Amino acid sequence: MQYYLDFINTKEVQKSTIFPSLKCDEDEAKILQYMAKALLNSEVEIMVLSLVENLFGLKGEETLAYLPKIKNLLELGWVSQSNFSRPTNTLLLELLNENIYLTHSFLRLLEDGTLEVALPKANPYQDHLEYLKDQFLKIDLLQQINHLKLSYKLDSPSLSRIQYRLNTLEQQIKYRLKLTQTPFEIVSLIKDAELDSKEQTLFFALLKEEYSGGEGNLREMNALIELISEDEYDKIKNRSLLDEKSNLIEKNLVDYDEILNPFGGIARTFFINEEILQKIIYPNKKKKKSKNTLTNLIKEQETFEILEPKKDLKDIVLAPSTREVLESLLKQMDPKVISQLKAWGVKERKSGIESKIIFYGSAGTGKTLTALALAKSLKKQILNFDCSKILSMYVGESEKNVRKIFDSYREITQKSKSEPILLLDEADQFLSARSTGGGGADKMHNQMQNIFLEQIEKFDGILIATTNLLETLDSAFSRRFNYKIEFKRPTQEQRAKLWELHLPKNASYSMDKKELVKKLSSYDLSGGQISLVVKNTAYKVATRDNPTFSLEDFSKEIIKERDGSFDGEKSMGFVV
C-alpha cells in the first residue's frame, strides 16, 4: 500500500509518486486525495457539493467554478457517478448534487503505482486454442476501447491503459507465432485468404461469437464495423469489408443472413461458414471422401441444373407494381412472419417457408432473372428444370416422369439438407388449359397435367413457374398458386436504362452517347432483345479497322430482331 499511503500523506500533492500518471491539475489531484483519505472513514460515495465546500472552504456560487474539474476527473476515468451516467452526457449543474466515487482504475493506480498490465512471458503456442485465446482477448480489448470512447477523453489514462495492453498483445501474438514451429489450420487459412488486419479482426470477432454460443452482438454489421473504425467516416469506408464482393464473403470464409427489420429495411447478421468452422474446431479430423452437398448431388443426375443467384432484386428493371408485389412477397417469407403465422395456427408448425408463384409476361422481360434475384434475397440456391424439354423427353411415360421431377427434388433436398427453390422455366406446357380433344396426344397431355396438379398440391417449399401465356392458364392451376406476378414490357424510360447498361463502356460512338440512348430507347424492345441486339452489333463492329458504333449499326440489328430474321440465344431478362 506504499503508493496509497504516499498519496494521502503527501502535503503537496503534486510531489506524490503517482501524480504524473494522473494527467490532471493540482486542484483535481487534491479532490482525488480527499476522496482517497475518506476511504479510511468508510466514505465510499461523496456528494460533489459537500466535497467542494469541505475541501476548498467555499459556499454558494463559488462552488460552481469547481464543477468543470469534477467533470474532467469523470472523463479521465478516475471517478464515476452513482447514477452510471456517461460523463460526456452530464451537464455541469447536474453534478452539483451528484454522488461520486473512485473508480477501479484509480484504486488500482493507488495500489500498484501503475496501470500497465504485465503480460505472460512469450512462449510458442502449444495448440490452436492458445492462439484463439489471445485473439479473443484482443476482441475483448477492442470492445472495451469502443465503450470507453463513448464516455472518456481519448487521452484518458483508462483508455490509454487498454490501448497499451492491446498494442502489447498484438506484438506478443506475432512473436509467439514466429516461435511456433508447426502452423495451425487457422493460421494457414488466414494466410491463404490473404486477409489484412481489419479482415482478420472481423473474422476473429465472428469466430469468438461462434465459440461463445452467439450470446454477444458481434454478428451485427454495425457492431463489427465499430471494432475496426476510428470515426464515422471510417465506419462508412469499412462497410465494404462485409459487402457481397468483399474478400471474406467471396472466399466463403463468412456468410450472412438477411432479415427484414421492423422499419422495412434489411438487416444482415454474419457468421463463419460451417465448413470453415469445422476445419478450425477439428483441425485433425480426417476429411470425408464425399459430401452430400447440393452441388455434388446435382452432378449425379440429369433432371436439374443449379442456377447461382448473382443479381439483387434492386438491380433489376421492373414495373413499380411488379416490384411492390415482390417486396411484399419477401416480407411474407421473413422467418419472424412465418413464426407468427405458426403461432396463430394459420401455418403448420413443422412446415418451413413455402410459396407457389407464377411469373408471366412476354419473353425477355426478366422472369428468370427475377427468380434468381429472389433466391439471392432468401439466401437460397435454385434448381432449374427446363419445361420446354418435357414432351421430347417423356413421350409415352408422361405420368411416371412428371412425378420424377418432384420425387428427384425431394430426394435431393433430403440428402443435401437444404431447401433450394424449384424453378420450372417455360412451364406453358404444364399450365395451359386442358384439351377437350379425344386424340392420344391430348389424353397424354391431360394426364400429364393431372399428375402435375397433384404434385403441386403436395409440394412443400418455394416453387416458381415462368410462362409467356397467362391467358391460356388452366383455372385449376390458378387456384393452386399463391402469387401470379406480371412482367410487363419495359417503358421507354426503362429501355433507356437498359441501353445504358448494355452499351459497351469503353467503346467509341459516332454521336453523343446520351443522344444515342434516347433514340434507341424509342424502339419497343424487351430487355432480352436489347441485350441480344447489343451483342450482335458488337460482334460486327469489332471486325472493322475503325471499330466505332453508330445509330445505323444498331438500327439494322433492331430491324432483324423485330422481323425475326435470325434466331438469338435465350436471354434471361435484364438488369440495371
Backbone torsions as a table, in degrees:
resi	resn	phi	psi	omega
1	MET	NA	18.9	-173.6
2	GLN	-61.0	-36.7	-177.7
3	TYR	-72.5	-35.8	177.6
4	TYR	-65.3	-48.0	-179.4
5	LEU	-65.0	-39.0	178.2
6	ASP	-61.4	-42.2	-176.0
7	PHE	-68.2	-43.1	-175.5
8	ILE	-79.8	-19.0	-176.2
9	ASN	-101.8	-9.2	179.7
10	THR	-77.5	118.7	-176.9
11	LYS	-67.2	-42.7	175.2
12	GLU	-95.9	97.1	-169.3
13	VAL	-57.5	-28.2	-179.3
14	GLN	-68.4	-12.1	178.3
15	LYS	-95.7	0.7	178.9
16	SER	-69.8	156.0	-175.1
17	THR	-60.8	-39.4	-173.2
18	ILE	-89.8	-2.8	-175.7
19	PHE	-55.8	-43.4	179.8
20	PRO	-59.3	-27.5	-178.8
21	SER	-79.0	-14.2	-174.6
22	LEU	-77.0	-29.2	179.8
23	LYS	56.3	39.7	178.4
24	CYS	-136.5	174.2	-179.2
25	ASP	-86.5	179.6	-174.2
26	GLU	-64.4	-44.1	179.8
27	ASP	-62.3	-40.3	179.3
28	GLU	-65.8	-36.9	177.0
29	ALA	-66.1	-35.8	177.4
30	LYS	-64.2	-37.0	177.3
31	ILE	-62.2	-43.7	178.8
32	LEU	-65.9	-38.7	178.9
33	GLN	-64.0	-41.6	178.3
34	TYR	-60.8	-45.5	-178.4
35	MET	-68.9	-34.1	178.5
36	ALA	-67.2	-39.3	177.3
37	LYS	-65.9	-36.9	-177.1
38	ALA	-63.6	-22.4	178.6
39	LEU	-59.5	-33.1	-179.5
40	LEU	-69.1	-19.2	177.8
41	ASN	-103.4	18.4	178.7
42	SER	65.3	21.7	175.8
43	GLU	-95.1	98.0	-178.5
44	VAL	-87.9	-45.0	178.8
45	GLU	-107.5	137.8	-178.5
46	ILE	-132.4	136.3	177.1
47	MET	-74.3	136.4	-175.7
48	VAL	-57.4	-46.2	-177.7
49	LEU	-61.0	-44.7	179.1
50	SER	-64.2	-39.8	-178.8
51	LEU	-61.3	-49.4	-177.8
52	VAL	-64.7	-42.8	179.9
53	GLU	-61.8	-46.5	-175.8
54	ASN	-73.9	-38.3	-175.4
55	LEU	-77.3	-43.4	-173.7
56	PHE	-106.6	-0.5	177.8
57	GLY	63.7	36.8	-177.6
58	LEU	-107.3	159.1	178.5
59	LYS	-138.2	154.1	171.6
60	GLY	58.8	-131.6	-174.0
61	GLU	-62.6	-26.0	-177.5
62	GLU	-62.0	-27.3	-177.7
63	THR	-68.9	-24.0	-175.0
64	LEU	-63.1	-28.9	-177.4
65	ALA	-64.5	-19.6	-176.9
66	TYR	-94.8	-5.4	-179.8
67	LEU	-63.4	-40.5	175.9
68	PRO	-59.1	-30.9	179.6
69	LYS	-69.5	-39.1	177.3
70	ILE	-63.5	-43.4	-179.0
71	LYS	-64.7	-37.1	179.1
72	ASN	-64.3	-38.6	177.6
73	LEU	-65.1	-34.8	176.0
74	LEU	-64.6	-44.1	-177.4
75	GLU	-71.5	-27.1	175.9
76	LEU	-76.2	-17.3	178.7
77	GLY	88.7	15.7	179.3
78	TRP	-87.6	-29.3	176.1
79	VAL	-129.2	162.1	179.6
80	SER	-138.8	159.7	-179.8
81	GLN	-91.2	148.7	179.8
82	SER	-66.9	-26.9	-178.9
83	ASN	-87.5	4.7	176.0
84	PHE	61.3	22.1	176.7
85	SER	-69.7	153.6	175.5
86	ARG	-76.7	133.3	-178.8
87	PRO	-54.8	-37.5	-177.2
88	THR	-67.7	-20.9	-178.4
89	ASN	-97.0	-4.2	-174.2
90	THR	-90.5	131.8	175.7
91	LEU	-82.2	152.2	-177.7
92	LEU	-59.4	-45.0	-178.1
93	LEU	-65.4	-26.1	177.3
94	GLU	-67.5	-24.3	-178.4
95	LEU	-74.5	-24.2	-170.1
96	LEU	-53.7	-46.3	-178.6
97	ASN	-108.6	24.2	-179.8
98	GLU	-92.0	145.5	173.8
99	ASN	-89.0	136.8	178.2
100	ILE	-127.3	159.9	178.9
101	TYR	-147.1	161.1	-179.2
102	LEU	-74.6	137.1	-177.1
103	THR	-81.2	167.8	177.3
104	HIS	-59.9	-39.2	-179.1
105	SER	-61.2	-42.7	-179.3
106	PHE	-69.6	-40.8	178.7
107	LEU	-62.5	-35.0	177.5
108	ARG	-67.0	-40.7	177.2
109	LEU	-61.3	-41.4	177.8
110	LEU	-62.9	-35.0	-175.2
111	GLU	-83.1	-42.9	-173.8
112	ASP	-103.1	-16.6	-178.4
113	GLY	80.6	-1.6	179.3
114	THR	-156.2	158.3	176.0
115	LEU	-104.8	-4.0	-179.1
116	GLU	-70.4	137.8	-178.5
117	VAL	-105.5	126.1	179.3
118	ALA	-79.4	119.6	177.2
119	LEU	-83.1	154.0	-178.7
120	PRO	-62.0	159.6	-179.9
121	LYS	-59.8	137.9	-177.0
122	ALA	-75.6	119.2	175.7
123	ASN	-126.3	162.4	176.5
124	PRO	-59.7	150.4	174.8
125	TYR	-71.6	132.4	179.6
126	GLN	-80.1	-33.4	178.3
127	ASP	-156.3	177.4	-176.5
128	HIS	-67.9	-23.0	-179.7
129	LEU	-69.3	-37.3	176.2
130	GLU	-63.3	-42.0	179.0
131	TYR	-63.2	-45.8	179.3
132	LEU	-64.1	-35.0	178.5
133	LYS	-58.5	-44.0	178.4
134	ASP	-66.8	-42.5	-179.7
135	GLN	-65.2	-37.8	179.0
136	PHE	-70.4	-33.6	174.9
137	LEU	-63.9	-38.0	177.4
138	LYS	-61.0	-41.8	178.0
139	ILE	-64.2	-41.1	177.7
140	ASP	-59.0	-43.6	-179.3
141	LEU	-65.6	-40.0	177.6
142	LEU	-63.0	-38.3	177.5
143	GLN	-66.1	-40.2	178.1
144	GLN	-63.2	-41.4	179.7
145	ILE	-62.1	-44.5	179.2
146	ASN	-62.1	-38.4	178.8
147	HIS	-66.8	-43.3	-178.1
148	LEU	-69.6	-29.6	178.8
149	LYS	-60.6	-29.2	-179.6
150	LEU	-73.7	-23.6	-171.3
151	SER	-114.1	-29.9	-171.5
152	TYR	-120.1	165.6	175.3
153	LYS	-66.2	150.3	-178.0
154	LEU	-64.0	-25.8	179.1
155	ASP	-101.1	17.4	179.4
156	SER	-67.0	145.8	-179.5
157	PRO	-57.4	-37.0	-179.5
158	SER	-62.1	-44.6	-179.9
159	LEU	-69.6	-41.2	179.9
160	SER	-62.8	-38.0	-179.2
161	ARG	-62.7	-45.2	-178.4
162	ILE	-70.3	-36.8	177.5
163	GLN	-63.7	-39.9	177.3
164	TYR	-63.6	-43.6	179.5
165	ARG	-63.4	-38.6	178.6
166	LEU	-64.2	-46.1	-179.7
167	ASN	-62.0	-41.1	179.2
168	THR	-65.2	-41.8	179.4
169	LEU	-63.0	-42.3	179.2
170	GLU	-61.2	-40.9	178.0
171	GLN	-66.1	-38.1	-179.6
172	GLN	-65.9	-40.3	178.7
173	ILE	-60.7	-46.0	179.4
174	LYS	-60.4	-44.2	-177.2
175	TYR	-67.2	-42.2	-179.5
176	ARG	-66.0	-34.0	177.8
177	LEU	-66.7	-37.2	177.5
178	LYS	-64.1	-36.1	-179.3
179	LEU	-74.9	-21.9	-176.4
180	THR	-77.7	121.3	-174.6
181	GLN	-72.7	-46.8	-176.8
182	THR	-102.0	117.5	-179.5
183	PRO	-69.3	146.5	178.8
184	PHE	-84.5	163.3	178.9
185	GLU	-56.4	-42.4	-175.8
186	ILE	-68.8	-34.6	178.5
187	VAL	-67.7	-43.1	178.0
188	SER	-63.6	-39.6	-179.4
189	LEU	-61.1	-44.9	-179.9
190	ILE	-66.3	-39.1	179.7
191	LYS	-66.6	-44.6	-179.4
192	ASP	-63.9	-35.8	-179.3
193	ALA	-80.3	-8.5	179.2
194	GLU	55.3	48.6	179.4
195	LEU	-77.3	133.4	174.2
196	ASP	-81.8	-179.4	-172.7
197	SER	-62.0	-39.9	-179.6
198	LYS	-68.9	-42.0	178.2
199	GLU	-63.5	-36.9	177.0
200	GLN	-64.4	-41.2	178.9
201	THR	-61.0	-44.9	178.1
202	LEU	-61.7	-42.8	-178.5
203	PHE	-63.3	-46.9	-178.5
204	PHE	-70.6	-29.7	175.9
205	ALA	-64.0	-43.5	178.3
206	LEU	-69.6	-35.9	178.0
207	LEU	-66.8	-38.7	175.9
208	LYS	-60.2	-39.1	179.1
209	GLU	-64.3	-38.2	178.8
210	GLU	-65.4	-43.2	-178.5
211	TYR	-69.6	-28.5	-179.0
212	SER	-89.9	4.0	178.1
213	GLY	79.7	18.9	176.8
214	GLY	71.0	29.8	-177.1
215	GLU	-83.4	-16.4	-179.4
216	GLY	-91.3	-162.8	-179.5
217	ASN	-117.9	18.7	-173.8
218	LEU	-80.7	10.1	173.9
219	ARG	-88.9	-15.3	-175.1
220	GLU	-83.2	144.7	-177.9
221	MET	-53.4	-51.9	-174.6
222	ASN	-64.0	-41.0	-179.8
223	ALA	-64.0	-39.6	179.2
224	LEU	-67.9	-44.1	-177.8
225	ILE	-65.2	-36.5	179.5
226	GLU	-60.0	-32.5	-178.5
227	LEU	-60.9	-31.1	-171.9
228	ILE	-113.9	11.0	-174.8
229	SER	-115.9	141.8	178.9
230	GLU	-90.7	-33.8	-176.7
231	ASP	-151.3	-175.3	-176.3
232	GLU	-64.6	-39.6	178.2
233	TYR	-62.7	-41.3	178.4
234	ASP	-61.3	-37.8	179.6
235	LYS	-63.0	-43.9	179.7
236	ILE	-62.7	-45.1	-178.0
237	LYS	-65.4	-38.0	-174.8
238	ASN	-78.0	-10.9	178.6
239	ARG	-62.5	-24.9	179.1
240	SER	-65.4	-18.7	179.7
241	LEU	-72.0	-9.9	179.8
242	LEU	-126.8	18.3	177.8
243	ASP	-88.0	-179.4	-173.0
244	GLU	-61.3	-29.4	-176.4
245	LYS	-99.7	12.2	-179.0
246	SER	-73.3	160.3	-179.6
247	ASN	-59.5	-44.1	-177.0
248	LEU	-63.7	-40.0	-178.1
249	ILE	-78.0	-47.0	-175.9
250	GLU	-65.0	-29.2	179.6
251	LYS	-93.4	11.7	173.5
252	ASN	60.3	26.8	173.4
253	LEU	-79.6	-36.0	-176.1
254	VAL	-129.3	144.6	175.0
255	ASP	-131.6	176.2	-178.6
256	TYR	-148.4	157.3	171.4
257	ASP	-110.2	146.8	175.7
258	GLU	-111.7	128.7	-178.4
259	ILE	-128.3	134.4	176.6
260	LEU	-71.9	125.2	179.2
261	ASN	-86.9	170.2	-176.9
262	PRO	-60.5	-17.3	-177.3
263	PHE	-95.5	7.0	177.1
264	GLY	91.1	-6.5	177.5
265	GLY	-87.2	177.5	-179.5
266	ILE	-111.5	122.8	178.1
267	ALA	-102.8	141.6	179.7
268	ARG	-109.3	136.8	171.3
269	THR	-120.4	135.3	-171.8
270	PHE	-107.1	155.6	178.7
271	PHE	-156.2	159.9	177.9
272	ILE	-75.2	135.4	176.7
273	ASN	-54.9	135.5	-174.1
274	GLU	-57.3	-42.4	-179.4
275	GLU	-64.0	-41.0	178.2
276	ILE	-65.5	-42.2	-179.4
277	LEU	-60.9	-42.0	179.6
278	GLN	-65.2	-36.8	177.5
279	LYS	-62.5	-38.4	-177.6
280	ILE	-75.2	-45.1	-176.7
281	ILE	-69.8	-39.6	-178.1
282	TYR	-121.7	71.5	-174.8
283	PRO	-65.4	-23.9	-177.0
284	ASN	-99.8	3.7	-178.5
285	LYS	-73.1	133.3	179.9
286	LYS	-70.9	138.5	-179.2
287	LYS	-76.0	139.3	175.8
288	LYS	-74.5	149.8	-178.0
289	LYS	-62.5	-40.9	-176.3
290	SER	-147.8	147.4	178.4
291	LYS	-119.5	147.5	177.4
292	ASN	-81.6	58.0	176.0
293	THR	-78.9	159.7	-179.2
294	LEU	-58.5	-41.4	-178.9
295	THR	-62.5	-44.8	-179.9
296	ASN	-64.4	-41.1	-178.7
297	LEU	-66.4	-36.6	179.9
298	ILE	-66.0	-33.8	179.4
299	LYS	-64.7	-23.6	-176.2
300	GLU	-87.9	-0.2	-178.3
301	GLN	-136.9	173.0	-176.1
302	GLU	-122.1	4.7	-175.4
303	THR	-77.8	-44.9	-173.0
304	PHE	-117.9	163.5	165.8
305	GLU	-128.7	148.9	177.5
306	ILE	-87.2	131.3	172.4
307	LEU	-109.4	124.0	-178.3
308	GLU	-92.0	120.4	178.1
309	PRO	-64.0	134.9	179.4
310	LYS	-125.7	-29.6	-176.4
311	LYS	-104.9	146.0	174.0
312	ASP	-83.5	158.9	179.8
313	LEU	-59.9	-34.0	-178.4
314	LYS	-68.1	-17.2	-177.7
315	ASP	-89.4	-0.6	-175.4
316	ILE	-103.4	136.6	177.8
317	VAL	-78.3	116.6	-178.4
318	LEU	-136.6	154.9	171.3
319	ALA	-65.7	143.2	-178.3
320	PRO	-52.3	-40.0	-178.9
321	SER	-65.5	-38.0	178.6
322	THR	-66.8	-44.8	179.6
323	ARG	-62.4	-39.9	-179.5
324	GLU	-61.5	-42.8	179.7
325	VAL	-65.8	-41.9	-179.6
326	LEU	-64.9	-40.7	178.4
327	GLU	-66.5	-37.2	175.5
328	SER	-64.0	-40.8	178.6
329	LEU	-61.3	-43.6	179.0
330	LEU	-61.4	-42.1	179.3
331	LYS	-61.6	-38.8	-178.7
332	GLN	-71.6	-16.9	178.2
333	MET	-93.8	2.1	177.8
334	ASP	-62.6	134.3	-179.8
335	PRO	-53.4	-33.8	179.3
336	LYS	-66.6	-38.7	178.4
337	VAL	-67.1	-41.7	178.5
338	ILE	-60.3	-43.3	179.1
339	SER	-62.1	-40.3	179.5
340	GLN	-64.6	-41.6	179.2
341	LEU	-63.8	-37.5	177.3
342	LYS	-67.2	-39.0	179.1
343	ALA	-64.5	-33.6	178.5
344	TRP	-79.2	-11.5	-177.6
345	GLY	83.7	7.7	179.4
346	VAL	-76.0	-29.9	-177.5
347	LYS	-124.3	143.0	178.9
348	GLU	-65.3	142.4	-175.1
349	ARG	-67.0	-32.2	-176.3
350	LYS	-80.9	-16.8	-176.5
351	SER	-82.4	153.7	179.8
352	GLY	-100.8	-150.7	177.7
353	ILE	-72.9	126.6	179.9
354	GLU	-141.2	145.8	177.5
355	SER	-169.0	142.5	177.9
356	LYS	-119.2	120.6	-167.5
357	ILE	-130.0	139.7	170.8
358	ILE	-111.8	126.8	169.6
359	PHE	-101.7	119.4	-179.9
360	TYR	-127.3	149.4	-179.8
361	GLY	156.7	169.4	-176.7
362	SER	-66.6	161.8	-177.2
363	ALA	-59.3	143.5	175.1
364	GLY	80.4	13.2	-177.6
365	THR	-96.5	5.1	171.7
366	GLY	100.9	18.8	-176.2
367	LYS	-66.0	-51.0	-178.0
368	THR	-67.7	-41.2	179.9
369	LEU	-63.7	-36.7	178.1
370	THR	-68.3	-36.7	176.0
371	ALA	-60.3	-40.9	177.4
372	LEU	-64.8	-42.7	-179.9
373	ALA	-65.1	-37.8	177.5
374	LEU	-62.2	-41.8	177.9
375	ALA	-62.2	-39.8	179.5
376	LYS	-63.9	-40.8	178.9
377	SER	-64.6	-31.6	-178.9
378	LEU	-92.6	1.9	180.0
379	LYS	59.2	44.1	-179.5
380	LYS	-127.2	154.7	172.2
381	GLN	-90.5	169.2	-179.5
382	ILE	-121.2	130.9	169.1
383	LEU	-98.7	117.6	-174.8
384	ASN	-104.3	133.3	172.0
385	PHE	-122.7	123.7	-178.6
386	ASP	-84.8	104.1	-174.1
387	CYS	-70.2	-15.6	-180.0
388	SER	-66.1	-17.6	-179.4
389	LYS	-88.3	-5.1	-167.1
390	ILE	-61.6	-43.4	-176.2
391	LEU	-70.7	-44.5	-178.7
392	SER	-66.5	-30.2	-177.1
393	MET	-81.1	-34.9	-165.6
394	TYR	-121.0	24.1	177.4
395	VAL	-59.4	130.4	179.0
396	GLY	85.8	-15.0	-178.9
397	GLU	-134.5	33.4	-173.3
398	SER	-58.2	-46.6	-176.0
399	GLU	-60.8	-46.6	-178.8
400	LYS	-66.1	-43.3	-171.0
401	ASN	-83.9	-24.0	172.5
402	VAL	-66.0	-40.2	175.5
403	ARG	-61.2	-34.5	-176.7
404	LYS	-61.5	-33.9	178.6
405	ILE	-56.9	-49.5	-175.6
406	PHE	-78.2	-34.0	176.5
407	ASP	-64.6	-41.3	179.1
408	SER	-64.3	-40.5	178.6
409	TYR	-60.7	-47.7	-178.9
410	ARG	-62.9	-40.3	-179.6
411	GLU	-64.1	-44.0	-179.6
412	ILE	-64.7	-43.4	-178.9
413	THR	-66.5	-36.8	179.0
414	GLN	-68.1	-42.7	-178.9
415	LYS	-69.8	-39.5	-177.4
416	SER	-85.6	-10.0	-177.8
417	LYS	53.9	41.2	177.2
418	SER	-133.0	167.4	-178.7
419	GLU	-128.8	73.0	179.0
420	PRO	-69.4	160.1	174.8
421	ILE	-78.6	136.1	175.1
422	LEU	-93.7	117.8	-179.8
423	LEU	-108.0	118.4	174.7
424	LEU	-102.1	95.9	-173.5
425	ASP	-84.2	137.5	-178.8
426	GLU	55.1	57.7	-173.4
427	ALA	-87.7	22.0	-178.1
428	ASP	-55.0	-37.8	-176.5
429	GLN	-64.3	-34.1	179.4
430	PHE	-79.1	-37.7	-166.4
431	LEU	-92.5	-15.5	-175.8
432	SER	-68.3	158.9	-177.3
433	ALA	-59.8	141.8	-179.3
434	ARG	-67.9	145.4	-174.8
435	SER	-79.2	146.3	178.4
436	THR	-100.0	-1.2	179.4
437	GLY	-71.5	164.2	-177.3
438	GLY	-107.7	9.7	-179.0
439	GLY	-72.8	165.3	-178.7
440	GLY	-62.7	-39.9	179.8
441	ALA	-64.7	-39.0	179.2
442	ASP	-65.4	-42.4	179.6
443	LYS	-63.3	-42.3	179.2
444	MET	-62.3	-42.1	-179.4
445	HIS	-64.3	-45.1	180.0
446	ASN	-64.5	-40.4	179.4
447	GLN	-63.5	-42.7	178.4
448	MET	-61.1	-41.0	-179.7
449	GLN	-68.6	-36.8	178.1
450	ASN	-61.8	-42.6	177.6
451	ILE	-65.1	-40.2	179.8
452	PHE	-62.1	-42.6	177.1
453	LEU	-59.9	-44.8	-179.6
454	GLU	-61.1	-42.4	-178.5
455	GLN	-69.7	-37.9	177.6
456	ILE	-63.3	-39.8	179.8
457	GLU	-58.4	-38.1	-176.2
458	LYS	-91.1	-7.7	-173.0
459	PHE	-67.3	132.4	179.4
460	ASP	-119.7	105.5	-178.2
461	GLY	150.5	-158.1	178.6
462	ILE	-108.1	121.9	179.5
463	LEU	-122.6	130.3	176.5
464	ILE	-122.8	124.9	175.5
465	ALA	-113.6	134.9	178.1
466	THR	-110.9	142.3	179.2
467	THR	-151.0	152.5	176.7
468	ASN	-93.3	-13.7	-167.6
469	LEU	-127.4	80.3	-179.8
470	LEU	-71.0	-28.1	-175.5
471	GLU	-64.7	-21.3	178.9
472	THR	-96.9	8.3	-177.1
473	LEU	-65.3	129.7	177.3
474	ASP	-67.6	135.0	-177.4
475	SER	-60.0	-29.6	178.9
476	ALA	-64.3	-34.8	177.4
477	PHE	-73.7	-39.7	-178.2
478	SER	-55.1	-38.6	-178.0
479	ARG	-71.2	-22.6	-173.7
480	ARG	-93.4	-3.2	178.5
481	PHE	-107.1	130.9	-179.5
482	ASN	-68.1	-37.9	-175.6
483	TYR	-130.0	138.8	170.7
484	LYS	-124.8	103.5	-170.3
485	ILE	-109.2	124.1	-176.9
486	GLU	-88.0	138.3	175.3
487	PHE	-113.8	106.0	-175.3
488	LYS	-85.4	156.9	173.0
489	ARG	-64.4	146.1	-174.8
490	PRO	-66.7	145.3	173.6
491	THR	-73.9	174.2	-179.8
492	GLN	-62.5	-38.6	178.6
493	GLU	-63.1	-40.5	178.9
494	GLN	-70.5	-36.6	178.0
495	ARG	-63.3	-35.7	177.8
496	ALA	-61.6	-42.2	177.6
497	LYS	-62.3	-39.7	-179.1
498	LEU	-66.8	-42.0	177.4
499	TRP	-63.2	-42.6	178.8
500	GLU	-60.0	-37.8	179.7
501	LEU	-67.6	-47.9	-170.1
502	HIS	-85.6	-24.1	179.1
503	LEU	-61.0	134.7	-179.4
504	PRO	-53.4	134.9	-173.4
505	LYS	-73.2	-41.4	-172.5
506	ASN	-107.4	32.1	-177.4
507	ALA	-99.6	166.3	175.9
508	SER	-98.2	142.7	-179.0
509	TYR	-127.5	146.0	-177.5
510	SER	-77.8	-9.1	178.4
511	MET	-144.1	169.1	179.3
512	ASP	-55.8	132.6	-173.5
513	LYS	-63.0	-38.6	179.3
514	LYS	-64.4	-39.9	178.5
515	GLU	-67.3	-37.8	178.0
516	LEU	-62.8	-45.3	179.1
517	VAL	-60.6	-41.4	-179.4
518	LYS	-60.9	-42.9	-179.0
519	LYS	-71.7	-42.4	-178.4
520	LEU	-66.7	-34.1	-177.9
521	SER	-70.9	-8.9	178.2
522	SER	-75.7	-17.8	177.4
523	TYR	-78.8	133.2	-179.0
524	ASP	-80.4	87.0	179.5
525	LEU	-121.1	153.4	173.5
526	SER	-82.8	169.5	178.2
527	GLY	-61.6	-39.3	178.6
528	GLY	-64.3	-38.9	178.9
529	GLN	-66.9	-40.5	179.0
530	ILE	-61.0	-44.7	179.1
531	SER	-59.4	-43.7	-178.0
532	LEU	-68.8	-41.2	178.9
533	VAL	-61.0	-45.6	-179.8
534	VAL	-61.9	-43.7	-178.2
535	LYS	-63.6	-47.4	-178.6
536	ASN	-66.1	-37.2	177.2
537	THR	-64.9	-42.4	-178.2
538	ALA	-61.7	-41.2	179.0
539	TYR	-60.7	-38.0	-179.2
540	LYS	-73.9	-44.2	-178.1
541	VAL	-65.9	-33.5	-177.1
542	ALA	-64.5	-20.6	-178.7
543	THR	-82.7	-7.8	-176.6
544	ARG	-82.6	157.2	175.6
545	ASP	-67.7	-36.6	177.7
546	ASN	-117.1	84.8	-173.8
547	PRO	-72.9	85.8	178.9
548	THR	-121.0	131.5	-179.3
549	PHE	-81.9	137.8	176.3
550	SER	-126.1	164.6	177.0
551	LEU	-61.2	-36.8	-178.7
552	GLU	-63.7	-37.7	178.9
553	ASP	-58.9	-47.9	-179.0
554	PHE	-68.8	-38.8	-177.2
555	SER	-61.1	-40.0	180.0
556	LYS	-62.1	-43.6	-179.0
557	GLU	-70.9	-33.0	177.9
558	ILE	-64.5	-42.9	179.4
559	ILE	-62.2	-42.8	178.8
560	LYS	-62.0	-43.0	-178.9
561	GLU	-65.1	-44.7	-177.7
562	ARG	-70.0	-31.6	179.2
563	ASP	-84.1	-8.1	179.4
564	GLY	68.0	33.2	-177.5
565	SER	-83.7	-4.9	172.5
566	PHE	-149.0	153.0	-179.8
567	ASP	-95.8	130.1	178.4
568	GLY	-107.2	163.2	177.0
569	GLU	-69.4	157.4	-178.4
570	LYS	-68.2	136.5	177.5
571	SER	-114.1	138.2	-177.7
572	MET	-97.9	63.6	173.2
573	GLY	81.4	-154.1	-173.0
574	PHE	-154.8	155.8	-176.8
575	VAL	-134.2	164.3	170.6
576	VAL	-107.3	NA	NA
